[in-house]
Amino acid sequence: QVRLVESGGGLVQPGGSMRLSCAASGFAFSVYGLSWYRQAPEKERELVAAITLSGGTKKLADSVKGRFTVSRDNAKSTAYLQMNSLKPEDTAVYYCKAALGTTIYWGQGTQVTVSS
């Protein structure tokens, strides 16, 4: 069974840090590109970060550059999003997406709330 499960979300204060994990199973994780998206209330889902198969190429949205880091451990079939210097505007549901051509898998999302 294909599964893509995010974890690590929760409540964090502004300026704090949080690491999200995306655990994959049931498919060949190592050959899928991995992306992190987020969606805030009443806003469209936006791309936050992307990482290629081996992790050699990474992309970050301008809004999170210098604060977030994306990585993956193919041996563990897990991707990560390290979030530092968090701001209230980072509050959103964060989703993990694995893609191989037209085959796309989404995780269920994990809520991240940045508030004092």
Helices and strands as residue ranges (DSSP letters): E 3-7, E 10-12, E 18-25, G 29-31, E 33-39, E 46-51, E 58-60, E 68-73, G 74-76, E 78-83, G 88-90, E 92-100, E 103-106, E 110-114
